[in-house]
Amino acid sequence: MYQKKLLWLLCATIVTCQPVFAQNAANIKLDGKPLTAVAVASAKPKGFTLDDAIAKALAQSPRLKAFNSGVAAAKGEQRQAGAWQNPEISYTNENFGGGAAYKAISPQQNSFGVTQLIEVGGKISARENIAGKGVEIASLDEQAAKLDIIREVTTAYADAVAAEENVRLASEQKDLAEDVLKSVSIRVAAAAAPLIQKSRAEVERSTATIALDTAMREREITQKNLATLLGEERVMFTLDSRAFYVVTKPDIAGIEEKLKVNPNLVKLGALTEQSKARLDLEKANAIPDPRFTVGMIDIPSARDRAFMVGVSLPIPVFNANRGNIEKARNEVSRTEFENHNAVLTINADLTRAQQQMENAYLRAETLKHEVLPSAEKAFTLARHGYELGRFPYLEVLDAQRSLFTVKQQQITALKEYHAARAMLERLSAIHAARIDIKGESK
């Protein structure tokens, strides 16, 4: 009873104590260098860094190549939009094969002519506006895809590093479980502890072995995901994990102003302008286009020639294009409503990413500076007390489990922090300078 009271008093003292911070991370703001550039200033990068991964993905991703082809296709459509209708050439041979009486009245004649349709009402300019906005939209889609690649690579890189750290943690847990098993075996052999404690220690070692195997499989999955984004079959390099443990307090000042350069938001305006240009085109299509003909008539029997001119104009009696005009007008309204909804969605995503990043930051800092030191100290004291015969084995077991649970929670919090930060950087287009506003990746 006295030992249990002493243990509870010791644990209470450990929990209430405040650790001394070993070092303070630099406060890196969102409007400064992005997460991909975070590194310890006094050390050189080791292994394959996040910057390396992003550069490789931007250069090799098949998805980006597809978007690049989409931009080229839109430019081809733009060149075609300003083209005139081709002229028509015609030849007519009249009054041949008839009898002498008919030829006396209507002699044979040959007609040669060229007919050109002239588009009026602004049809060509409307098509050019539509195609021009199409090029802009395709370019914005490519920029958005590049930002998506950066976010996905950042998240996948953090997942892969977290999986690697979980493997390291599981390996440490297994080594510790084997070490504890040795200590328990010594006490059992000396008749200082019951045999059941050895059985429990063996169970803990087996559990740690299973956890290590699971962590290794998860590492393989995350590395495969990262390799896919990089356009590779598998990850053949060592990831640099130092930036994974660097977290900074979220600074969201002016973040909403940065949304203006988000390609997804810029695209909304281009979509609206394009829908209005389509409405202009349908209105222009309601105006009939005249067809002008010029040519020459040849009369062989008279050995003479004459010129001819003509014009034809459709009469919009049965088709005044009213249905297409109505459709285009409603498409404009639909686009405007969809754009408004997209703005609300992006703002909601931004708020959610801010909250997730702040929550993950607070959890990571609390675990690192408060919970983890206490858990490590509690395990050290519990194990030392057990070796001296002062604490029961269950106290060591609980302290061991608590320690590794805290470490796993820390890794999870860090992974969530980097994922939330990557999303925040994506929405605010922090990496816009990296991909260049014209769509050229740097």
Residue pairs with C-beta under 8 A, 6 or more apart in sequence:
3 390
3 391
3 392
6 390
7 382
7 385
7 391
7 395
10 381
11 378
14 374
14 377
14 378
14 381
15 374
17 374
18 370
19 369
19 370
19 373
19 374
21 369
25 246
25 247
25 248
26 41
26 248
27 248
27 249
27 251
28 38
28 248
29 248
29 251
29 253
30 250
30 251
30 252
30 255
30 424
30 425
30 428
30 430
31 251
31 253
31 254
31 258
31 430
34 425
34 430
34 431
35 50
35 154
35 243
35 418
35 421
35 422
35 425
36 50
36 51
36 54
36 150
36 154
36 431
37 51
38 243
38 246
38 248
39 45
39 49
39 242
39 243
39 246
40 242
40 246
43 242
45 240
45 242
46 238
46 240
46 242
47 237
47 238
47 239
47 240
48 235
48 237
48 238
48 239
48 240
49 240
49 243
50 153
50 154
50 157
50 240
50 243
53 153
53 157
53 226
53 229
53 230
54 149
54 150
54 153
54 154
54 434
56 230
56 231
56 232
57 149
57 150
57 153
57 229
57 230
57 231
58 64
58 146
58 149
58 150
58 435
58 441
59 441
60 230
60 231
60 232
61 149
61 229
61 230
61 231
62 231
63 145
63 149
64 142
64 145
64 146
64 149
67 138
67 141
67 142
67 145
68 142
70 138
70 141
70 142
71 135
71 138
71 139
71 142
71 439
73 138
74 131
74 134
74 135
74 137
74 138
74 139
75 135
77 131
77 134
77 135
78 128
78 131
78 132
78 134
78 135
80 131
81 124
81 127
81 128
81 130
81 131
81 132
82 124
82 127
82 128
84 119
84 124
85 116
85 117
85 119
87 114
87 115
87 116
88 114
88 115
88 116
89 112
89 113
89 114
89 115
90 111
90 112
90 113
90 114
90 115
90 293
90 295
91 110
91 111
91 112
91 113
92 110
92 111
92 113
93 108
93 109
93 110
93 111
94 106
94 108
94 109
94 110
94 111
95 102
95 103
95 106
95 107
95 108
95 109
96 108
98 106
103 301
107 299
107 300
107 301
107 302
108 299
108 300
108 301
109 297
109 298
109 299
109 300
110 297
110 298
110 300
111 295
111 296
111 297
111 298
111 308
112 295
112 296
112 297
112 298
113 293
113 294
113 295
113 296
113 308
113 310
114 293
114 294
114 295
115 291
115 292
115 293
116 291
116 292
116 293
117 289
117 290
117 291
118 289
118 290
118 291
118 292
119 289
120 284
120 287
120 289
120 290
121 283
121 284
121 285
121 286
121 287
121 289
122 280
122 284
123 281
123 284
123 285
123 289
126 277
126 278
126 280
126 281
126 284
127 281
129 273
129 274
129 277
129 280
130 274
130 277
130 278
130 281
133 270
133 271
133 273
133 274
133 277
134 274
136 270
137 267
137 270
137 271
137 274
139 438
139 439
140 263
140 264
140 266
140 267
140 270
141 263
141 267
142 439
143 263
143 432
143 435
143 437
143 439
144 263
144 264
144 267
146 431
146 435
146 439
146 441
147 263
147 426
147 429
147 431
147 432
147 435
148 426
149 229
150 422
150 425
150 426
150 431
150 434
150 435
151 422
151 423
151 425
151 426
152 229
153 226
153 229
153 230
154 418
154 421
154 422
154 425
155 418
155 419
155 422
156 222
156 225
156 226
156 229
157 226
157 239
158 244
158 414
158 415
158 418
158 419
158 422
159 222
159 225
159 226
159 415
159 419
160 219
160 222
160 223
160 225
160 226
160 235
160 239
161 239
161 241
161 244
162 222
162 244
162 411
162 412
162 414
162 415
163 215
163 218
163 219
163 221
163 222
163 223
164 219
164 239
164 241
165 241
165 244
165 411
166 215
166 218
166 219
166 408
166 411
167 212
167 215
167 216
167 219
169 215
169 404
169 407
169 408
169 411
170 208
170 211
170 212
170 214
170 215
170 216
171 212
173 208
173 211
173 212
173 404
174 205
174 208
174 209
174 211
174 212
176 208
176 400
177 201
177 204
177 205
177 207
177 208
177 400
178 205
180 201
180 204
180 383
180 396
180 400
181 198
181 201
181 202
181 204
181 205
183 383
183 386
183 387
184 193
184 197
184 198
184 200
184 201
184 393
185 198
185 201
187 193
187 197
187 387
188 194
188 195
188 197
188 198
192 389
193 393
197 393
200 393
200 397
201 393
204 397
204 400
223 234
223 235
224 234
224 235
226 235
227 233
227 234
227 235
244 414
244 418
245 414
247 360
247 361
247 364
247 365
247 414
247 417
248 361
249 361
250 354
250 357
250 358
250 361
250 421
250 424
252 354
252 424
255 350
255 354
255 424
255 428
256 347
256 350
258 428
258 429
258 430
259 265
259 346
259 347
259 350
259 427
259 428
259 429
260 266
261 429
261 432
261 437
262 346
262 427
262 428
262 429
263 429
264 342
264 346
265 342
265 343
265 346
268 339
268 342
268 343
269 339
271 335
271 339
272 332
272 335
272 336
272 339
275 328
275 331
275 332
275 335
276 332
278 328
278 331
278 332
279 325
279 328
279 329
279 331
279 332
281 328
282 321
282 324
282 325
282 327
282 328
283 321
283 325
285 321
285 324
286 316
286 320
286 321
286 322
286 325
288 313
288 314
288 315
288 316
289 314
290 311
290 312
290 313
291 311
291 312
291 313
292 309
292 310
292 311
293 308
293 309
293 310
293 311
293 312
294 307
294 308
294 309
294 310
295 307
295 308
295 309
296 305
296 306
296 307
296 308
297 305
297 306
297 307
297 308
298 305
299 305
299 306
346 427
349 423
349 427
350 424
350 427
350 428
353 420
353 423
353 424
353 427
354 424
356 416
356 419
356 420
356 423
357 417
357 420
357 421
357 424
359 416
360 413
360 414
360 416
360 417
360 420
361 417
363 409
363 413
363 416
364 410
364 413
364 414
364 417
367 406
367 409
367 410
367 413
368 410
371 406
371 409
372 406
372 407
372 410
375 399
375 402
375 403
375 406
376 403
378 399
378 402
378 403
379 396
379 399
379 400
379 402
379 403
381 399
382 391
382 395
382 396
382 398
382 399
383 396
383 399
383 400
385 391
385 395
386 392
386 393
386 395
386 396
424 430
425 431
433 442
434 441
434 442
435 441
435 442
436 442
